[in-house]
Amino acid sequence: MTGAVVTGLGIVSPTGLGTRAYWSAAVEGRSAIRTITRFDADRYPARLAGEITGFVAEDHLPGRLIPQTDRMTRLALVAADWALDDAGIDPSQHAAFDMGVVTASTSGGFEFGQNELRKLWSQGGQYVSAYQSFAWFYAVNSGQISIRHGMKGPSGVVVSDHAGGLDALAHTRRLIRKGTPVIVSGGVDAALCPWGWVAQLASERLSTSDDPAGAYLPFDASASGHVPGEGGAILLVEDAASARGRGVPGYGVIAGYGASFDPRPETGREPGLRHAIDVALRDARVTAEQIDVVFADAAGLPALDRVEADALAAVFGPGGVPVTAPKTATGRLGSGAAPLDLATALLALRHGVIPPTVHVRPDPAYRIDLVTGAAREVPLRTALVLARGYGGFNSAVVVRAAEPI
C-alpha cells in the first residue's frame, strides 16, 4: 500500500518562526506565554496567550493578498511556502491535479470578521469589505493555498476543534493512498482578538491565572485550564514512491490513525481516547512496546488530564512510555496544535531528543513518565501524537522515522 511521507515542514509558532527557530526553543524549553498585547484584555477573566511576534506579512506575501486575508491565512500561506521549500517542491513543475490541500480550522478568520462587523454597525453595510464573504470562512486557508500554488487536486477542510489537525493529516493520507502524489496539510489558527477571545472563554477551559509560569499546567496538581495561542504547522505530505524517486527520505511516515467520539458524561461509559489509541496502533501495525514517546493532548483540566493519563496507563502501563507536551510553552493553538505536535514528533525522531514539558511539576497520581525540566536524549523510532476537541473528539496518529534511501 502507498505510504504517506512528510517531506516538508512550515512552522509558525509563538516560540519561533521557521523550523530551526521553533525546534531550538522547544529543546531549550523557552516559553512564549505572556500577557496579551494584541488587544486590551484587562476586562476579561483570562489575560495570557502565546502570541507570535516579529511576523510581518508584507515581507512574505504580495500586497494584493493583505486586504483580503485574516492573520491566520497570512500565517498559513507563509507556512505553506516554507513547507514547499523545505520539501524541495516547485508546484509549477507538477501537474495541477496531482496536488491538493487539506487543512483544519477551529475558528476561521475571527479578527477579519470582527473588523467588518464593526464597520457594519458603526458605518453601514456599504463599508463592509467584499472579502468578508470568504476571509472568515473555515476553508479559506485551503482555498488561498491552492490558488497561490495552482493546486487543483482534492482539497478541503476538517473542523473538529483541536483534534482537527490530526484528522486533516489522516484524510491527507487517504487521498495519497487513492493516488494524489502531493498534499499540503496541517492547520493554523489565530483568534487572539476580542471576538475570538470571548468565543474561547465560552468553553470555560481557559486558565484565569496571571502567572505565565503557572497558568497552563497539565498533569500538575495545580492545573486549572489552558492558555490559548496562535499559529501551527503546515506539512508537505507526499507519496512515498514519489519522494524516493526524488531522492528525498523525508522526516517520517504517517503510519497509523484512529479516531473516536466520547459518550455523554452522564452515561458513565468509558471515554473514547483509549479506543482511538488502540485503533491507531493496529493501523500502524505496531505494539504498545514499540512506541518510544507520546505527545499528549494535555488539556490542563484535572478531569480531562485524568482521562488521558488513564488511557495511557491502560495501553502502555503506569509510566510505561515517556510523555511530553511542548505546547505548555506555546499555548494551545486551536487546529494548529496537533500539526505542530506532529511536526515536533518528527523532529524528535530525527534528532533523538524529547522536548520538555515546561513549568509543570507532574502529580504522581497520574502515573505517567512526563518529561519535564530538560530535554531527554534517547533513541527514538516511533511516536504517538494525541489530540482532543471540545465536544468529545479524540484523534491519535502514529508516526515512524523515515527509512534512509
N, C-alpha and C positions, 0 to 999 in steps of 0.2 A: 504494500500500500504506500502511496506517496506520502512523504514526510513534510512537515512544515518547519522550516528553519528560520530563526531570527537572524538576519544578516545586517541589520542597521538599527541604531538607537538614536532617538532625538529626545533629549530630556530638558524640560523647563521646570525647574524646582525652586522653592524658596531658598534652599541651601546652595544652589548653583545652577547656572545656565550652561548647558552642554554636559556631555557625559563625564569628561575629565574633572570638571569643577565639582559636579554633584558627587561623583564617587569618592573623591578626596575628602569632601565634607562628611560623607556617610561613614567612611572608615575612621575618621578622626572624631566622630560624634559631635560635630558642630551643629548647634540648634539655630533655627531661624524663627522661633516662636517669640513674638514681641507684641507690644500694644499696637493696635491697628492705626495706620496713618492714612489709609486711602479715604477715610471719612471720619467724622467725629462720632466715636462710639460711646462717649461718656454716659449717654442716657439709656444705653442698652445694658442688660444684665451680664452679657459676655463681651469682653473687650480685647481679647487676644486672638491673633491669627498668624498663619505662616504666609507672609507676603513675598512676592517676587519683586526684587529691587534691581534697578540697573537695566531693565528691559526697555528699549526704545524701538517701537515697531517700525518707525520710519527708517531706521538703519538697516532693516532687513527686507522690507516689503515695498512695492511700488505705491506711490502716493494715492493712486485711484482706489486702492483697497482700504485705506484708512477710514474714510467716511462711511463705508458700507459694512464694517465689521465690528463686532464686540471684541473686548480684550481677550476673551477665551479663544476666539477664532484666530486672532493675530498670533497668539502663542502657539496654537495648534499648527498654523501654516508654517511658522518658523521651525517648529519641532519636526514637521514632515520633511522640510528641506534638509534638515540636519540628518534625519534618518536615511534619506535617499543618498546623500553624500557619503555617509558612513558605509552604506552598503555598496557604494560604487556603481549605482544605477542611474543612468541618464534616461528619464522617461521618454525623451524624444527618439530614442533608439529602440523602443519597444512598440509592438502593436497596441493600439489604444484599448482594444477589447481584451487584451491579456493582462490588464492591470485594473485593480479595483480598490475601493476604500471602505473600511468598516470601522466606525468609531463608536464610542459610548458617550452618553451625556447624562448628567444628573439634573441640570437646571436650564440649559440653553443660555442665550445671551442676556442675562439678567440686567446688567448695567446699561446695555443699549436700550432695552425695553423701558427701564426706569427713566432714562433721559427723555425718551419720546413721549412717555405718559405725562411727564412734567410739562412738556411743550403743549400736549393736547389740552390739559386742564388749565394751564396758565395763559396760553396764547391762542389756542384754537387748532382745529384739525388740519388747516392748511399749512401749519408749520411742522407737522409730523413728517419725518423722513420716509420716502418711499421704501428705503432699505429695511424699515421696521418689518415689512412683510416677510422677510426671511432671516434677518440678523438675530432675532431672538430664538429661532427655532432649534429644536434638539438636533436635527440632521444637518445644520448649517456647516459644521466642521467637515463632515464627509463631502458635502457639496462643494465647498470652496477648495478643498484639497484636490478633488477630482477635476474641477475646472482648471485650476492653476497648472496641473501637470498633464492634462489631456487624458485622463484615465476614464475609460468608458465601459469597463467590465463591471461585474456585480458589485454593488455598493449599498450601503445602508447605515442605520444607526440602531444601537441597542440601548434601551432605557430600563435599567434595573438597579437604580441608585448606585451605591458604592460597589456593588457586585458587577456592574455593567462592563467594566473594563475587561474582566476575565471572560465574561460571556461574549464580548466582541472578538476577543482573540480566539475563542473556541469556534465561533462562526467563521472567522477567517480560515482556521484550519480545515473546516468542512469545505469551504469554497476552493481551497488549494487542492484538496483531495478530488474535487469534481473537475479540476482541470485549469483553474486560473493560476498562472505561474507566480504572479506578484500581487500582494495585497498590502496596502498601507493601513495600519490598525493601531488601536490604543485608545486613549482618552485624555482630554484636557478640560478642566473646568476652572472658572474664575468668577465667583459670585460674591466678591467682597465689596458690596455696595449696600446702602440701607435696605433696599427692597430684597436683595438676596440674603441679607443678614436676618431680616425678620422671618423669611421663609425657613432658614436653617434653625432659628430659635424655636420655631413651632414644633420641631421634633423633640424638644425637651432633652436633647442629648449633649448639648454644648456645656463645657465647663464654664463656671462663673468665677473661677479663681483669677486673680490679677497677677499671680506669680508665674512667670514664664517657665520656671523650672518645676512647678508643682501643679500645673493645670491639666496636663494630659499624661496620666499615669496608669496605663493598662497593666493588669495583674499585680497592682500595688494595693495595699490595704487602704490607701488614701484616694483611690480612683473615684472621680466624680464627674466624668464626661470627657468629651474630646475637644480639641482645638481645631477649627477648620483652617484650611489653607487653599492656595490656588496653584494650578499647574498640573503636571502629569507627564506622560511619556507617549510618544508616537514611535511605533516599531515597524520596520520593514520586514515582512514575513514572506518567505519565498519557497517555492517548491524545491525540495532537497536536490533533485536531479539538476534543476536549473542552476542552483547555487554551486553544486560540484562542477558543472560544466564551465562555470566562470572561474573556477579555482578558489572559491570562497567557502571556508568551513563554517563561518557564522559564529554567533555566540552560543547557540544551543537550539535544541529541538523542543517544540511543544508536543510533549509525549502523551499526555492524558488529561481528561477533563471530566468533571462531574458537577452536577447542579441539583439543588433541591429547594423546597419551599417549606417554611416552618408551619406547623399547625397552629391554630389559635391557642394562646397561652392557657385559657381556661379549660382546655380539653385534657390537660395533663399528659398529653402524648409527647414522646421524645422529640426534641428539636431536630431539624434535618441536617445539621452541619456534618455529623459523623457519616451519614449516608453519602453526602457529596464527596467526602474524602475517600470513602471505600470505592465509590464508582470511579473516581479519578485514578486511584491506584490500579484498579483492574484494567481500566482503559489503557494505562501506560504499561501494563504487564510487569509491574514491579511489586515487591512486597514492602511492608512497613519497614523492615530491616534495611532496605535499600535506599530509603530516604535519608539524606545526610543533614538536611536543615529544613525548617518550616518558617516561612514568612507569614506571621499571624495577621488576622484581621485587626485584632487589638482594639476593641470598641471603647475601652476605657470606662465602662459601666460595670459594676460588680456582677449583676445578673448575667450580662452578655459575656463578660470575661469568664465566668464560671462555666457557661455552656461551651465556650471554645476550649477551655482547659480540660474539661471532662471529655470532650470529643478526642482531643489529642492523647489524653491518658488512656482512653479506651482503645485507640488504634495503635499507639506506639508504646504504651506502658508509662507509668509515672516517671517523668524525667528521661524518657527513652530517646529523645532526639533534641538537638539544640533548636531553640525557638528564638526568633528575633522580630522586632517591629521598628525598623528605622524611621517609620512615619512619625514617631514621637518627636523627631527633630524638625519635621516639615509641617505637621498638622495633617489632618485627613483631607485629601484633595478631591473629594467627590468621585466622579467617574475616573479621574486621573490617578487615584490612589493605587488601585490594583495594577494597572500597567506599569506604574513606577516601581512597585514592589517586584513585578516580574522582571523588569529590566535590571533591578538591583540583584535579584537572584541570579540572573545570567552573569552579571559581573562578579558576583561572589564565586560562582563555579569557575569562572576563568582565572580568578586571582587566588582562589583557595583562602578566602577571608570572609568571615561573617561579620557584617557591621553591627555595632551595638545598639541596644535599645536605651536611649539616653533618658536621664532623670529618674528612672524607675528603680525602686527597691522591691524586688519581687516578694510577694507574700508566699511563704512556703505552703500554705494551704492549697494553692493552685496546682502543685505537684508538676511544674514544668521547669525545664532547664532553660531559663530565659537568659540570653546573652546580654549582659549589662556591663557598664564600666568602660570596657575597652573592646576593640575588635578581637575576634578569636581566629587564629590561623589554624586551619585544619583541611586536609584533603577533601574535596567536595566533588561529587559526581552527579547527584540528583537532588532537586529541591521541590518542595511543595509550597504553593502560594495559595492563601485563603482570602476570601473577601465576602462580606455580608452587606446586604442593603436593607434600608428601612422598610418594614412591612413583612420581612421574612425571607428575602432572597439569600441563598447560600451558593457559593461557587468555589471550586477547587481546581487548580491546574498543576500538573506535574511537568517540570522542565528538566531536560537532561543535557549534560555538556556535549558540545559538538564533537564529532569524530574528526581527527586530523585527516587531511587529504593526502 
